[in-house]
Amino acid sequence: LEKVIMMRPAYAVEYDYFPAHQLMPTLESKRIEGLFLAGQLNGTTGYEEAAAQGLIAGINAAKSVQEEKQTVLSRSGSYVGTLIDDLVTKDLREPYRMLTSRSEYRLLLRADNADARLTPLGREIGLVDERMWRVYTDKMSRLEAEGKRLRCTRCHEDDPVSRDSFHLSGHKIKGSCSLEDLLKRPHVHYDVLDKHNLGGANLSTMEKECVEIGIKYSGFIKRQEQHLERVSAKYSKIIPKDLDYQSIDTISMEGREKLAKIRPVDLGQASRIGGVSPADITALLLHLELRRRKVGGTKLAVEG
């Protein structure tokens, strides 16, 4: 290698992979029952991506053997859910890497509330033992109590903490306000409360940060939660596995091809498939409703 001349630095790795649109959101193969796939085999790159898939595939493989209901993480509940939904929904042309920008629910998927989002699920699955569950519930109790205390504790405009708040935010307090309202002001952080002995004595630094984030961005968080509720109500309708997309002539040709290829489990997944337009989703929704009424009418006729 002493005489080797490097023309330009480069990096390339090629490997075979399993097109992940052939998987269900549980990471089980649509074609081979009981086969669960995870990692680079699904077209991803990165250790964390592989580990996340391995965890979910392993959980569901165990549940499959035990004939239990399998676990599906939602896009709105975790980045792992976003990763898997992208894999099984999108027709990937290059190795997939998980980025926070891939999620449309970043305000809800924060590091400070990861335990609140996923620990109850872990408990349900059986991965969270009694000790960890007690640690979690104790923390949630402290956060709830602190939120109530901040809402109920008021400060007056002449108090030292109010003057500090005015100096930092430029907004003067008229009369009095709660400590919660104080934290909503720009540039006013929890350490201001600690400075004046108004902070929670039994809270850790991370817990104080969690409380502050929940208060300071409460308006934005509530707005995204309301948006999520509206979207979930519209897109949670399940699509029958045997649906013949080619027979629905109100859906565009490209839309029918993509839907038949991916075979989404619900309207939400269908709406995220590239090449499927909002008009296609409306047509699909109408078709499903007509199909439901037809099946319902048939049942009534038989019973009659």
C-alpha positions as CSV (number, residue, x, y, z in Angstrom):
1,L,0.0,0.0,0.0
2,E,3.0,2.3,0.2
3,K,2.8,3.2,-3.5
4,V,-1.0,3.6,-3.6
5,I,-2.3,7.0,-4.7
6,M,-5.7,8.0,-3.4
7,M,-7.6,9.9,-6.1
8,R,-10.4,11.0,-3.7
9,P,-11.8,9.7,-0.4
10,A,-14.9,7.6,-0.7
11,Y,-17.2,5.3,1.2
12,A,-19.6,2.7,-0.1
13,V,-21.2,-0.3,1.3
14,E,-23.6,-2.5,-0.8
15,Y,-25.8,-5.2,0.6
16,D,-29.0,-7.0,-0.2
17,Y,-32.1,-6.1,1.7
18,F,-35.7,-7.1,2.2
19,P,-38.1,-4.4,0.8
20,A,-39.7,-3.3,4.1
21,H,-43.1,-2.5,2.5
22,Q,-43.5,-6.3,2.5
23,L,-43.7,-6.1,6.3
24,M,-46.6,-5.3,8.6
25,P,-46.1,-2.5,11.3
26,T,-45.3,-5.4,13.7
27,L,-42.3,-6.2,11.5
28,E,-43.8,-9.5,10.6
29,S,-43.6,-10.6,7.0
30,K,-46.9,-10.3,5.1
31,R,-45.9,-13.4,3.0
32,I,-44.5,-15.7,5.7
33,E,-46.4,-15.9,8.9
34,G,-44.2,-15.9,12.0
35,L,-41.1,-14.4,10.2
36,F,-40.0,-11.1,11.8
37,L,-37.2,-9.0,10.3
38,A,-35.1,-6.2,11.8
39,G,-32.0,-4.1,11.1
40,Q,-30.0,-3.6,7.9
41,L,-32.0,-6.4,6.3
42,N,-34.9,-3.9,6.2
43,G,-32.9,-1.3,4.4
44,T,-31.8,0.9,7.4
45,T,-28.4,2.1,8.4
46,G,-27.2,2.8,12.0
47,Y,-26.9,0.8,15.2
48,E,-29.8,2.6,17.0
49,E,-32.1,2.0,14.0
50,A,-31.3,-1.7,14.1
51,A,-31.6,-2.0,17.9
52,A,-35.1,-0.3,17.8
53,Q,-36.3,-2.7,15.2
54,G,-34.8,-5.6,17.0
55,L,-36.7,-4.7,20.2
56,I,-40.1,-4.5,18.5
57,A,-39.5,-7.5,16.3
58,G,-38.4,-9.5,19.3
59,I,-41.4,-8.4,21.4
60,N,-43.8,-9.3,18.6
61,A,-42.1,-12.6,17.8
62,A,-42.6,-13.6,21.4
63,K,-46.2,-12.5,21.4
64,S,-46.8,-14.4,18.2
65,V,-45.6,-17.6,19.8
66,Q,-47.8,-17.0,22.8
67,E,-50.7,-16.1,20.5
68,E,-51.1,-12.6,22.1
69,K,-52.0,-9.3,20.5
70,Q,-48.9,-7.8,18.9
71,T,-47.5,-4.4,19.7
72,V,-47.5,-1.5,17.2
73,L,-46.0,1.9,18.1
74,S,-47.7,4.9,16.6
75,R,-46.0,7.8,14.8
76,S,-47.3,10.2,17.4
77,G,-46.1,8.1,20.3
78,S,-42.4,7.5,19.6
79,Y,-39.6,8.0,17.1
80,V,-39.4,4.2,16.9
81,G,-43.0,4.2,15.7
82,T,-42.1,6.8,13.1
83,L,-39.1,4.8,11.9
84,I,-41.1,1.6,11.4
85,D,-44.0,3.4,9.8
86,D,-41.7,5.0,7.3
87,L,-40.1,1.6,6.5
88,V,-43.3,-0.2,5.9
89,T,-45.1,2.6,4.1
90,K,-42.5,4.3,1.9
91,D,-40.8,2.9,-1.1
92,L,-37.2,3.5,0.0
93,R,-34.4,4.0,-2.6
94,E,-31.5,4.5,-0.2
95,P,-30.5,3.3,3.3
96,Y,-32.8,4.8,5.9
97,R,-31.5,6.8,8.8
98,M,-33.8,8.1,11.6
99,L,-33.8,11.9,11.9
100,T,-36.0,13.9,14.3
101,S,-37.1,16.0,11.3
102,R,-38.9,12.9,9.9
103,S,-41.6,13.2,12.6
104,E,-44.5,15.6,12.2
105,Y,-45.1,15.4,16.0
106,R,-41.8,16.7,17.3
107,L,-43.5,18.8,20.0
108,L,-44.9,15.6,21.5
109,L,-41.9,13.4,21.0
110,R,-39.5,15.1,23.4
111,A,-36.6,13.6,25.4
112,D,-38.1,14.9,28.7
113,N,-41.4,13.0,28.3
114,A,-40.1,9.7,26.8
115,D,-40.8,7.8,30.0
116,A,-44.3,9.2,30.2
117,R,-45.0,8.1,26.7
118,L,-43.5,4.6,26.8
119,T,-43.2,3.3,30.3
120,P,-46.9,2.4,30.6
121,L,-46.6,0.4,27.4
122,G,-43.4,-1.3,28.7
123,R,-45.3,-2.2,31.8
124,E,-48.2,-3.7,29.8
125,I,-45.8,-5.7,27.7
126,G,-43.9,-7.0,30.8
127,L,-40.6,-5.2,30.3
128,V,-40.9,-2.8,33.3
129,D,-40.5,-4.5,36.7
130,E,-42.0,-3.4,40.0
131,R,-38.9,-1.3,41.0
132,M,-38.8,0.7,37.7
133,W,-42.6,1.1,37.8
134,R,-42.4,2.6,41.3
135,V,-39.7,5.0,40.2
136,Y,-41.9,6.1,37.3
137,T,-45.1,6.5,39.2
138,D,-43.3,8.4,42.0
139,K,-41.8,10.8,39.4
140,M,-45.2,11.4,37.8
141,S,-46.7,12.1,41.2
142,R,-44.0,14.7,41.9
143,L,-44.5,16.4,38.5
144,E,-48.3,16.5,39.0
145,A,-47.9,18.0,42.5
146,E,-45.4,20.6,41.3
147,G,-47.7,21.6,38.5
148,K,-50.5,22.1,40.9
149,R,-48.3,24.1,43.3
150,L,-47.1,26.4,40.6
151,R,-50.7,27.1,39.5
152,C,-51.8,27.9,43.1
153,T,-48.8,29.9,44.4
154,R,-49.0,33.5,43.5
155,C,-46.4,36.3,43.6
156,H,-47.0,40.1,43.8
157,E,-45.5,42.7,41.6
158,D,-43.2,44.0,44.4
159,D,-41.8,40.5,45.2
160,P,-38.1,40.0,44.4
161,V,-38.9,37.2,42.0
162,S,-41.4,39.5,40.1
163,R,-38.7,42.1,39.7
164,D,-36.2,39.5,38.4
165,S,-38.9,38.3,36.0
166,F,-39.4,41.9,34.7
167,H,-35.7,42.4,34.3
168,L,-35.4,39.2,32.2
169,S,-38.6,39.3,30.1
170,G,-39.4,43.0,29.9
171,H,-43.0,42.2,30.9
172,K,-44.2,43.8,34.2
173,I,-46.6,42.0,36.5
174,K,-49.7,44.0,37.3
175,G,-51.0,43.1,40.7
176,S,-50.1,39.4,41.0
177,C,-49.7,36.3,39.0
178,S,-49.1,32.6,39.6
179,L,-45.6,31.0,39.4
180,E,-46.9,29.1,36.4
181,D,-47.7,32.3,34.5
182,L,-44.3,33.6,35.5
183,L,-42.6,30.6,33.9
184,K,-44.5,31.2,30.6
185,R,-42.7,34.5,30.2
186,P,-39.7,34.6,27.7
187,H,-36.3,34.1,29.3
188,V,-37.7,33.3,32.7
189,H,-36.5,29.8,33.7
190,Y,-37.0,27.5,36.6
191,D,-33.6,28.5,38.1
192,V,-35.2,32.0,38.8
193,L,-37.6,30.3,41.2
194,D,-34.8,28.3,42.8
195,K,-32.9,31.6,43.3
196,H,-35.7,33.0,45.4
197,N,-36.4,29.7,47.2
198,L,-39.7,29.1,45.3
199,G,-38.6,26.0,43.5
200,G,-39.6,22.4,44.3
201,A,-37.2,21.1,46.9
202,N,-37.8,17.4,46.1
203,L,-37.3,17.7,42.3
204,S,-34.2,16.8,40.3
205,T,-32.8,19.1,37.7
206,M,-34.3,17.0,34.9
207,E,-37.7,17.1,36.6
208,K,-37.6,20.8,36.9
209,E,-36.7,21.1,33.2
210,C,-39.6,18.8,32.4
211,V,-42.0,21.0,34.4
212,E,-40.8,24.1,32.8
213,I,-41.1,22.7,29.2
214,G,-44.6,21.6,29.9
215,I,-45.6,25.0,31.1
216,K,-43.7,27.2,28.7
217,Y,-44.9,25.4,25.6
218,S,-48.3,24.3,26.8
219,G,-50.2,26.3,24.2
220,F,-48.2,24.7,21.3
221,I,-48.4,21.3,22.8
222,K,-52.2,21.5,23.3
223,R,-52.6,22.7,19.7
224,Q,-50.7,19.7,18.4
225,E,-52.6,17.3,20.6
226,Q,-55.9,18.7,19.3
227,H,-54.7,18.3,15.7
228,L,-53.6,14.7,16.5
229,E,-57.1,13.9,17.9
230,R,-58.7,15.2,14.7
231,V,-56.4,13.3,12.5
232,S,-56.7,10.1,14.5
233,A,-60.4,10.1,14.4
234,K,-60.3,10.5,10.6
235,Y,-57.5,8.0,9.7
236,S,-58.0,5.2,12.2
237,K,-60.4,3.3,10.0
238,I,-59.0,-0.2,9.3
239,I,-58.7,-1.3,5.7
240,P,-59.6,-5.0,4.9
241,K,-56.7,-7.1,4.0
242,D,-58.4,-8.6,1.0
243,L,-59.5,-5.2,-0.5
244,D,-59.1,-5.2,-4.3
245,Y,-57.7,-1.8,-5.1
246,Q,-57.7,-2.4,-8.9
247,S,-61.5,-2.6,-8.8
248,I,-61.9,0.9,-7.3
249,D,-61.9,3.0,-10.5
250,T,-62.4,6.3,-8.6
251,I,-58.8,6.0,-7.3
252,S,-56.1,7.1,-9.8
253,M,-54.1,4.4,-11.5
254,E,-50.9,5.4,-9.7
255,G,-52.8,5.4,-6.4
256,R,-54.2,1.9,-7.0
257,E,-50.7,0.6,-7.9
258,K,-49.1,2.0,-4.8
259,L,-51.9,0.9,-2.5
260,A,-51.8,-2.6,-3.9
261,K,-48.1,-2.7,-3.4
262,I,-47.9,-1.4,0.2
263,R,-51.3,-2.7,1.3
264,P,-51.7,-0.3,4.2
265,V,-53.5,-1.4,7.4
266,D,-55.5,1.8,7.9
267,L,-56.4,5.1,6.2
268,G,-53.6,6.9,8.1
269,Q,-50.9,4.7,6.6
270,A,-52.5,4.9,3.2
271,S,-52.4,8.7,3.3
272,R,-48.6,8.7,3.9
273,I,-47.8,6.6,0.8
274,G,-46.0,8.5,-1.9
275,G,-48.2,8.8,-5.1
276,V,-51.5,8.5,-3.2
277,S,-53.3,11.8,-3.4
278,P,-55.8,13.3,-0.9
279,A,-58.4,12.7,-3.6
280,D,-57.5,9.0,-3.7
281,I,-57.9,8.9,0.1
282,T,-61.3,10.5,-0.1
283,A,-62.3,7.9,-2.8
284,L,-61.0,5.1,-0.7
285,L,-62.9,6.3,2.4
286,L,-66.1,6.5,0.4
287,H,-65.6,3.0,-1.0
288,L,-65.0,1.6,2.5
289,E,-68.1,3.3,3.8
290,L,-70.2,1.9,0.9
291,R,-68.7,-1.5,1.5
292,R,-69.5,-1.3,5.2
293,R,-73.1,-0.4,4.5
294,K,-73.5,-3.1,1.9
295,V,-72.2,-5.8,4.3
296,G,-74.4,-4.4,7.0
297,G,-77.4,-4.5,4.7
298,T,-76.7,-8.1,3.7
299,K,-76.5,-9.1,7.4
300,L,-79.8,-7.5,8.1
301,A,-81.4,-9.2,5.1
302,V,-80.1,-12.6,6.2
303,E,-81.3,-12.1,9.8
304,G,-84.7,-10.9,8.5
